[in-house]
């Protein structure tokens, strides 16, 4: 995938060299930097695009998304607000809702995402994000309704299954959580957090062999997540494998507080 991004960036760089005053070329290269996760380079190109043509709403949306990637949520909100001013029926509402969600301002997130759903009622992403916002407010019935709607609209997208699995787990409905995490894994088999969370649900059911198997796979996919070691340690301890449990606990202690 990165190779495709690099080729697109190289092509846009050539285009900029041929005509350095076209906002669209900076916009396009900024988009590819955003997709690659190179947020500072994306912001730099989108700054230039906006300087040349300050009326492109999507330039503010993409720059705002780069700010979200850098966890600079107030800057993201400002950009998405500008996008809404330029295009009141566009996708700025959704992206500003995401910025509020990531900032833990759930009421504002729900307000914006509700507007996004009104404008695009067949887009699963709005229901998914609003469902996650409701879950964060512990409004589980509303969360499940939105996440189920997202699944109906986009049944091959792993995200809503994963999010709904969290809701089921928090309600103590471990079999339903496992079912959603299993579907997540079917659709996105390299998603380490789905393996981690399914392991945790197995642990809650005292199904220690399955918990160990899933935690081990989570560790293979992401060896920096201390929680996976803790889950496995609890199951090893329950099975009487104290040396293995202690080894995992020590590894979890070593990793805790580090970036995951």
C-alpha positions as CSV (number, residue, x, y, z in Angstrom):
1,X,0.0,0.0,0.0
2,X,2.8,2.5,0.9
3,X,4.3,1.8,-2.6
4,X,1.0,3.0,-4.2
5,X,1.0,6.1,-2.0
6,X,4.6,6.8,-2.8
7,X,3.9,6.6,-6.6
8,X,0.9,8.9,-6.2
9,X,3.0,11.4,-4.2
10,X,5.8,11.3,-6.8
11,X,3.3,11.9,-9.6
12,X,1.8,14.9,-7.8
13,X,5.3,16.3,-7.1
14,X,6.0,16.2,-10.8
15,X,2.7,18.0,-11.5
16,X,3.5,20.7,-8.9
17,X,6.8,21.2,-10.6
18,X,5.0,21.8,-13.9
19,X,2.5,24.2,-12.4
20,X,3.3,25.3,-8.8
21,X,0.3,27.7,-8.7
22,X,-2.5,25.1,-8.9
23,X,-4.2,24.5,-5.6
24,X,-5.5,21.1,-6.8
25,X,-2.0,19.6,-7.1
26,X,-1.1,20.5,-3.5
27,X,-4.5,19.3,-2.4
28,X,-4.0,15.9,-4.1
29,X,-0.4,15.5,-2.7
30,X,-1.6,16.5,0.7
31,X,-4.4,13.8,0.5
32,X,-1.8,11.1,-0.3
33,X,0.4,12.2,2.6
34,X,-2.7,12.0,4.8
35,X,-3.4,8.5,3.6
36,X,0.2,7.6,4.4
37,X,0.0,9.0,7.9
38,X,2.6,11.7,7.2
39,X,0.5,14.4,8.8
40,X,3.0,17.3,8.9
41,X,3.7,16.9,5.2
42,X,-0.1,16.7,4.5
43,X,-0.7,19.9,6.5
44,X,2.1,21.7,4.7
45,X,0.6,20.9,1.3
46,X,-2.9,21.6,2.4
47,X,-1.8,25.0,3.8
48,X,-0.5,25.8,0.3
49,X,-3.6,24.6,-1.3
50,X,-5.7,26.8,1.0
51,X,-3.4,29.8,0.4
52,X,-4.0,29.5,-3.4
53,X,-7.7,28.8,-3.2
54,X,-9.4,29.3,0.2
55,X,-12.8,28.1,-1.0
56,X,-12.1,24.3,-1.3
57,X,-14.0,22.8,1.6
58,X,-12.3,19.4,1.3
59,X,-8.9,21.0,1.8
60,X,-10.1,22.1,5.3
61,X,-11.6,18.6,5.9
62,X,-8.3,16.9,5.0
63,X,-6.2,19.3,7.0
64,X,-8.6,18.8,9.9
65,X,-8.2,15.0,9.6
66,X,-4.4,15.5,9.7
67,X,-4.8,17.5,12.9
68,X,-6.9,14.7,14.3
69,X,-4.0,12.3,13.5
70,X,-1.7,14.6,15.5
71,X,-4.3,14.8,18.3
72,X,-4.6,18.6,17.8
73,X,-8.4,18.5,18.1
74,X,-9.1,22.2,18.5
75,X,-7.3,22.9,15.2
76,X,-9.2,20.1,13.6
77,X,-12.5,21.4,14.9
78,X,-11.7,24.9,13.5
79,X,-10.9,23.5,10.1
80,X,-14.1,21.4,10.0
81,X,-16.1,24.3,11.1
82,X,-14.7,26.3,8.1
83,X,-15.6,23.4,5.8
84,X,-19.2,23.5,7.1
85,X,-19.3,27.2,6.4
86,X,-18.2,26.6,2.8
87,X,-20.3,23.6,2.2
88,X,-23.2,23.3,4.8
89,X,-24.4,20.0,3.2
90,X,-21.0,18.4,2.9
91,X,-19.0,16.0,5.1
92,X,-17.7,18.6,7.5
93,X,-20.3,17.6,10.1
94,X,-19.1,14.0,10.1
95,X,-15.5,14.9,10.5
96,X,-16.1,17.6,13.1
97,X,-18.1,14.9,15.0
98,X,-15.1,12.6,14.8
99,X,-12.9,15.4,16.2
100,X,-15.3,16.0,19.1
101,X,-15.5,12.2,19.7
102,X,-11.7,11.9,19.9
103,X,-11.7,14.9,22.2
104,X,-14.2,13.1,24.5
105,X,-16.8,15.9,23.9
106,X,-19.5,13.3,23.3
107,X,-22.5,15.6,23.4
108,X,-21.1,17.8,20.6
109,X,-20.0,14.7,18.7
110,X,-23.6,13.3,18.8
111,X,-25.1,16.6,17.7
112,X,-22.7,16.8,14.7
113,X,-23.0,13.2,13.8
114,X,-26.8,13.4,13.9
115,X,-26.6,16.2,11.4
116,X,-24.3,14.1,9.3
117,X,-26.8,11.2,9.4
118,X,-29.6,13.6,8.3
119,X,-27.5,14.6,5.3
120,X,-26.3,11.1,4.4
121,X,-28.7,8.5,6.0
122,X,-27.2,5.7,3.9
123,X,-23.6,6.2,5.1
124,X,-22.7,3.7,7.7
125,X,-19.8,5.8,9.1
126,X,-22.1,8.3,10.8
127,X,-24.0,5.6,12.7
128,X,-20.8,3.9,13.7
129,X,-19.3,7.1,15.1
130,X,-22.5,8.2,16.8
131,X,-22.9,4.7,18.3
132,X,-19.4,4.9,19.7
133,X,-20.3,8.3,21.2
134,X,-23.4,6.9,22.8
135,X,-21.3,4.0,24.2
136,X,-18.9,6.4,25.7
137,X,-21.9,8.1,27.5
138,X,-23.0,4.6,28.6
139,X,-26.2,4.9,26.6
140,X,-25.9,1.3,25.5
141,X,-29.4,0.9,23.9
142,X,-28.8,3.8,21.6
143,X,-25.2,2.7,20.9
144,X,-26.3,-0.8,19.9
145,X,-29.1,0.6,17.7
146,X,-26.7,2.8,15.8
147,X,-24.0,0.2,15.5
148,X,-26.5,-2.4,14.3
149,X,-27.7,0.1,11.6
150,X,-24.1,0.6,10.5
151,X,-23.7,-3.1,10.1
152,X,-26.9,-3.3,8.1
153,X,-25.7,-0.6,5.8
154,X,-22.1,-1.9,5.5
155,X,-22.0,-5.6,6.5
156,X,-18.5,-6.1,5.2
157,X,-17.0,-3.3,7.3
158,X,-15.3,-4.6,10.4
159,X,-15.5,-1.4,12.5
160,X,-19.1,-1.6,13.7
161,X,-18.8,-5.2,14.7
162,X,-15.8,-4.4,16.8
163,X,-17.5,-1.4,18.4
164,X,-20.7,-3.4,19.1
165,X,-18.5,-6.1,20.7
166,X,-17.3,-3.5,23.2
167,X,-20.9,-2.7,24.1
168,X,-21.9,-6.3,24.5
169,X,-18.8,-6.9,26.7
170,X,-19.6,-3.9,28.9
171,X,-23.1,-5.3,29.4
172,X,-21.7,-8.7,30.4
173,X,-23.0,-10.3,27.3
174,X,-19.8,-12.2,26.6
175,X,-21.1,-14.7,24.0
176,X,-22.5,-11.8,21.9
177,X,-19.2,-9.9,22.3
178,X,-17.3,-13.0,21.1
179,X,-19.6,-13.3,18.1
180,X,-19.0,-9.7,17.1
181,X,-15.2,-10.0,17.7
182,X,-15.2,-13.2,15.6
183,X,-16.9,-11.4,12.8
184,X,-14.4,-8.5,13.1
185,X,-11.5,-11.0,12.8
186,X,-13.1,-12.7,9.8
187,X,-13.2,-9.3,8.0
188,X,-9.9,-7.9,9.4
189,X,-7.7,-10.8,10.5
190,X,-4.7,-8.7,11.3
191,X,-6.6,-6.3,13.7
192,X,-4.7,-7.1,16.9
193,X,-7.3,-5.4,19.2
194,X,-10.1,-7.7,18.0
195,X,-8.0,-10.7,19.1
196,X,-7.1,-9.0,22.3
197,X,-10.7,-8.2,23.1
198,X,-12.0,-11.6,22.2
199,X,-9.3,-13.1,24.5
200,X,-10.7,-10.8,27.3
201,X,-14.2,-12.0,26.6
202,X,-13.0,-15.7,26.8
203,X,-11.2,-14.8,30.0
204,X,-14.5,-13.4,31.5
205,X,-16.1,-16.7,30.7
206,X,-13.1,-18.6,32.3
207,X,-12.4,-20.2,28.9
208,X,-8.7,-20.0,29.5
209,X,-7.4,-22.1,26.6
210,X,-9.2,-19.9,24.1
211,X,-8.2,-16.8,26.0
212,X,-4.5,-17.9,25.8
213,X,-4.8,-18.7,22.1
214,X,-6.3,-15.3,21.2
215,X,-4.0,-13.3,23.5
216,X,-1.0,-15.1,21.9
217,X,-2.3,-14.1,18.4
218,X,-2.8,-10.5,19.6
219,X,0.8,-10.5,20.8
220,X,2.1,-11.8,17.5
221,X,0.3,-9.0,15.7
222,X,1.2,-6.3,18.2
223,X,3.9,-7.2,20.8
224,X,3.7,-3.8,22.4
225,X,0.2,-4.0,23.9
226,X,0.7,-4.8,27.6
227,X,-3.0,-5.7,28.0
228,X,-2.6,-8.9,25.9
229,X,0.2,-10.1,28.2
230,X,-2.0,-9.4,31.2
231,X,-4.9,-11.4,29.8
232,X,-2.7,-14.3,29.0
233,X,-1.1,-14.1,32.5
234,X,-4.5,-14.3,34.2
235,X,-5.4,-17.4,32.2
236,X,-2.0,-19.0,32.7
237,X,-2.4,-18.4,36.5
238,X,-5.9,-19.9,36.4
239,X,-4.5,-23.0,34.8
240,X,-1.7,-23.3,37.4
241,X,1.1,-22.3,35.0
242,X,2.6,-19.9,37.4
243,X,6.0,-19.4,35.7
244,X,4.4,-18.5,32.4
245,X,2.0,-16.2,34.2
246,X,4.8,-14.4,36.0
247,X,6.8,-14.0,32.8
248,X,3.8,-12.3,31.1
249,X,3.1,-10.1,34.1
250,X,6.7,-8.9,34.0
251,X,6.5,-8.2,30.3
252,X,3.2,-6.3,30.8
253,X,4.9,-4.2,33.6
254,X,7.8,-3.4,31.2
255,X,5.4,-2.3,28.4
256,X,2.8,-0.4,30.4
257,X,2.9,3.3,29.7
258,X,4.7,2.9,26.4
259,X,3.1,3.7,23.1
260,X,1.0,0.8,21.7
